[in-house]
Amino acid sequence: MCTAITLQSMQRENFFGRTMDFSHPIEPGVFVIPKNYEWYSLISMKKYTNRYSFISIGQEADGMLGFFDGVNEQGFAAAVLYFAGYAYYDLPIKDREPIASLDFLHYLLGRCASIDDLKALVEHIRIVGIPDPVTRTAAPLHWIATDRSGKCVVIEQTKAGLKIIDNPIGVMANSPDFHWHMTNLRNYMDVSITQPEEVHWGNVLLTPFGQAAGTMQLPGGYSSYLLLVT
């Protein structure tokens, strides 16, 4: 499973990273895209000119260039992750600019300096799925973005429409949708970095299995009990 995460230091420096786990073979490369770079939409062949330079990890195949993640000169960063079973792509809609799913990350990195820019931009577009040269399908995707201030959002286009969701925890994974993941956090409310204390249930004394027992609910927690049973 892919996971993207942002965090901010005490000096208010914003960090962004992601894992890349994929069942299809890929050959990624590093791309440095200059300011004022011109490129053409994979749907309409409309020409775009980037406002900002950016650096990105991506792949070019069969004449199509797609990016996986990147950061631009304004400190705006974004990544695309798999969203199987939930992504729903529109057909081109009148009065909305069609952006190919494979182009969307390029579109954001070249035009957005902040999350506010992204929110204004997305009001006027719809994402249209097109087959890519890796999966040979219109791969189901969703996106995470953050800016220099530390603001973070998730962009998901489902049957409910195109939504930008404020992301207060700064983390995004694959399916299900972001609202499900936020609800699922409630299952881990008892996770703690501190050691649980002994408790009495009636006359019965219950003690923790060992050190780091507060992490038992987490996959790969630090308790020796987890190491034995997983």
Backbone torsions as a table, in degrees:
resi	resn	phi	psi	omega
1	MET	NA	134.1	173.9
2	CYS	-78.0	145.7	174.7
3	THR	-140.3	134.8	174.4
4	ALA	-115.4	143.9	-176.4
5	ILE	-143.2	141.8	172.1
6	THR	-121.1	151.8	172.8
7	LEU	-154.3	155.3	-177.7
8	GLN	-120.7	132.6	-179.6
9	SER	-77.6	171.2	177.7
10	MET	-64.9	-21.4	176.4
11	GLN	-87.5	8.5	178.2
12	ARG	64.4	31.3	170.9
13	GLU	-89.6	133.6	-175.8
14	ASN	-99.4	130.8	179.9
15	PHE	-116.5	147.2	-176.9
16	PHE	-143.5	134.3	178.0
17	GLY	-155.9	169.6	-179.7
18	ARG	-155.2	156.4	168.1
19	THR	-96.4	160.0	-178.7
20	MET	-133.3	100.1	177.3
21	ASP	-118.0	120.3	-172.2
22	PHE	-145.5	139.9	-176.7
23	SER	-85.7	-6.3	178.1
24	HIS	-102.5	144.0	177.4
25	PRO	-68.3	130.4	177.5
26	ILE	-129.6	156.9	178.1
27	GLU	-129.2	75.7	-174.2
28	PRO	-72.0	154.1	175.6
29	GLY	-138.3	168.8	177.6
30	VAL	-95.4	129.7	-179.7
31	PHE	-121.8	132.2	173.9
32	VAL	-111.9	112.8	-175.4
33	ILE	-103.5	120.0	-175.3
34	PRO	-77.0	160.5	172.4
35	LYS	-60.2	144.3	-179.4
36	ASN	69.2	15.5	175.6
37	TYR	-64.6	135.4	-179.0
38	GLU	-104.7	136.2	178.5
39	TRP	-147.6	166.9	-173.1
40	TYR	-119.8	138.5	177.5
41	SER	-59.2	139.6	176.9
42	LEU	-75.5	-10.7	179.4
43	ILE	-101.5	-58.1	-172.2
44	SER	-99.6	-8.7	-173.5
45	MET	62.5	18.2	173.4
46	LYS	-66.2	141.2	179.7
47	LYS	-88.4	132.7	175.0
48	TYR	-115.3	150.0	175.2
49	THR	-123.4	121.1	-178.6
50	ASN	-68.7	138.9	174.5
51	ARG	-82.4	-28.4	-173.0
52	TYR	-128.6	149.7	171.6
53	SER	-81.7	154.6	176.5
54	PHE	-153.7	162.0	175.0
55	ILE	-117.2	140.0	-171.0
56	SER	-150.9	155.7	167.6
57	ILE	-98.9	131.4	-178.6
58	GLY	-162.7	-167.8	-180.0
59	GLN	-148.8	140.1	174.7
60	GLU	-113.9	125.2	-179.9
61	ALA	-152.1	142.6	178.3
62	ASP	51.7	36.0	178.5
63	GLY	76.2	7.7	179.3
64	MET	-115.5	133.2	-179.9
65	LEU	-112.4	121.2	177.9
66	GLY	-125.5	143.2	179.3
67	PHE	-108.3	146.2	179.2
68	PHE	-97.0	-36.5	179.9
69	ASP	-167.3	164.4	179.7
70	GLY	178.1	173.2	178.1
71	VAL	-140.8	140.3	-178.9
72	ASN	-104.3	178.8	-173.5
73	GLU	-65.1	-15.7	179.3
74	GLN	-92.1	0.9	-177.8
75	GLY	82.5	14.5	174.8
76	PHE	-88.7	127.4	-177.2
77	ALA	-128.9	151.6	-179.2
78	ALA	-156.1	159.2	177.7
79	ALA	-147.2	156.4	177.2
80	VAL	-114.5	135.9	178.7
81	LEU	-128.6	159.8	-179.0
82	TYR	-71.5	144.7	-173.1
83	PHE	-141.6	51.9	-173.8
84	ALA	-62.9	137.7	175.5
85	GLY	85.0	-6.3	-175.6
86	TYR	-128.0	-32.7	-179.1
87	ALA	-64.8	138.6	179.0
88	TYR	-139.0	118.4	-175.0
89	TYR	-98.1	140.0	177.7
90	ASP	-80.1	155.7	160.0
91	LEU	-78.3	159.4	176.1
92	PRO	-51.9	132.6	-176.1
93	ILE	-116.8	135.8	178.3
94	LYS	-58.7	139.1	178.7
95	ASP	72.1	9.0	173.9
96	ARG	-128.9	132.0	-178.7
97	GLU	-73.7	123.1	179.7
98	PRO	-79.8	127.2	176.8
99	ILE	-119.9	125.2	179.2
100	ALA	-63.6	141.7	178.5
101	SER	-55.6	-36.2	-180.0
102	LEU	-72.0	-22.9	-179.9
103	ASP	-90.4	-16.1	-165.1
104	PHE	-60.1	-42.3	-179.8
105	LEU	-64.7	-41.6	176.0
106	HIS	-59.3	-44.6	-179.9
107	TYR	-57.4	-43.9	-178.5
108	LEU	-70.4	-48.1	-175.7
109	LEU	-64.8	-31.7	-179.0
110	GLY	-82.7	-13.1	-171.3
111	ARG	-126.7	-12.6	-173.6
112	CYS	-110.6	130.2	173.3
113	ALA	-100.6	-12.4	-174.9
114	SER	-158.7	170.0	174.9
115	ILE	-64.9	-34.1	176.9
116	ASP	-61.3	-40.7	175.9
117	ASP	-60.5	-43.9	-179.1
118	LEU	-60.4	-46.2	-177.7
119	LYS	-61.9	-38.9	178.8
120	ALA	-69.0	-37.8	-177.0
121	LEU	-67.9	-43.5	-173.7
122	VAL	-69.9	-18.2	177.4
123	GLU	-60.2	-22.2	-170.9
124	HIS	-115.1	13.5	-176.7
125	ILE	-127.9	167.6	166.5
126	ARG	-137.8	143.3	-178.2
127	ILE	-92.8	127.9	-177.4
128	VAL	-114.6	127.1	-179.2
129	GLY	-77.6	137.2	173.7
130	ILE	-135.0	148.0	178.4
131	PRO	-62.1	138.9	177.9
132	ASP	-107.7	162.1	-174.5
133	PRO	-75.3	-7.8	-179.6
134	VAL	-91.9	-55.2	-178.0
135	THR	-89.3	-15.5	-175.8
136	ARG	61.4	22.3	176.2
137	THR	-136.9	171.8	169.3
138	ALA	-80.1	87.0	-171.5
139	ALA	-56.6	134.4	179.0
140	PRO	-74.1	123.5	-171.5
141	LEU	-135.5	154.4	164.0
142	HIS	-142.2	169.9	-167.1
143	TRP	-134.1	150.3	172.7
144	ILE	-123.9	142.5	179.9
145	ALA	-141.6	150.2	177.5
146	THR	-146.2	161.6	178.8
147	ASP	-130.6	-176.8	-174.2
148	ARG	-60.1	-28.3	-178.1
149	SER	-74.8	-17.6	-175.5
150	GLY	101.3	-6.6	175.6
151	LYS	-61.1	146.9	-178.2
152	CYS	-143.3	141.1	177.1
153	VAL	-138.2	161.8	171.3
154	VAL	-115.7	137.8	176.8
155	ILE	-114.0	118.3	-179.9
156	GLU	-131.7	131.4	173.6
157	GLN	-113.4	106.9	-179.7
158	THR	-116.5	-169.6	176.9
159	LYS	-65.0	-18.3	176.9
160	ALA	-80.7	-5.0	-180.0
161	GLY	111.3	-176.8	-179.7
162	LEU	-86.7	120.7	-175.6
163	LYS	-125.1	140.2	167.8
164	ILE	-108.8	121.4	-173.6
165	ILE	-116.1	123.0	175.2
166	ASP	-60.8	135.8	-174.3
167	ASN	-116.6	92.0	-174.1
168	PRO	-72.6	-17.5	-179.4
169	ILE	-97.9	-13.0	175.3
170	GLY	70.4	26.1	-179.9
171	VAL	-132.0	142.8	173.7
172	MET	-142.3	140.1	176.9
173	ALA	-121.2	-158.2	178.8
174	ASN	-86.8	-154.5	-180.0
175	SER	-62.3	153.4	1.9
176	PRO	-72.5	-163.3	-176.0
177	ASP	-74.2	170.0	-172.2
178	PHE	-63.3	-37.2	179.5
179	HIS	-61.9	-37.6	176.5
180	TRP	-61.6	-45.1	-179.6
181	HIS	-62.3	-39.7	178.5
182	MET	-64.0	-39.7	177.2
183	THR	-66.9	-40.1	-178.2
184	ASN	-62.7	-24.2	178.5
185	LEU	-57.8	-26.9	-177.9
186	ARG	-65.7	-19.9	176.0
187	ASN	-73.2	-9.7	-176.2
188	TYR	-118.2	21.4	-177.8
189	MET	-62.2	-26.4	-177.2
190	ASP	-87.7	-5.1	177.9
191	VAL	-63.8	137.1	-174.9
192	SER	-147.2	148.2	174.1
193	ILE	-84.9	-7.3	179.3
194	THR	-97.6	160.0	-178.2
195	GLN	-80.2	125.4	176.1
196	PRO	-60.5	146.5	-179.9
197	GLU	-91.9	164.3	173.8
198	GLU	-64.5	146.2	176.7
199	VAL	-134.6	153.3	174.7
200	HIS	-106.8	126.6	168.4
201	TRP	-106.9	97.5	-171.0
202	GLY	65.4	-123.3	178.8
203	ASN	-95.3	5.2	-177.1
204	VAL	-96.6	127.2	176.9
205	LEU	-91.9	123.7	176.6
206	LEU	-109.6	130.2	-179.4
207	THR	-122.5	152.9	177.3
208	PRO	-62.0	153.0	178.3
209	PHE	-63.1	-33.7	-177.9
210	GLY	176.8	-167.4	179.5
211	GLN	-65.3	149.2	177.9
212	ALA	66.2	26.5	179.5
213	ALA	-65.5	-16.2	177.2
214	GLY	-67.5	-11.7	-179.3
215	THR	-102.8	11.5	-174.4
216	MET	-61.1	-29.2	-179.1
217	GLN	-76.4	-11.0	-177.5
218	LEU	-92.4	138.2	170.4
219	PRO	-60.9	129.1	-179.6
220	GLY	74.8	26.5	177.2
221	GLY	-62.9	175.6	-171.1
222	TYR	-93.5	-1.9	-177.3
223	SER	-77.8	147.4	179.2
224	SER	-66.1	-28.4	178.4
225	TYR	-59.7	-42.6	179.3
226	LEU	-65.0	-37.0	-179.3
227	LEU	-64.0	-30.8	-177.6
228	LEU	-79.0	-33.8	-172.1
229	VAL	-98.2	-10.3	-177.2
230	THR	-99.5	NA	NA
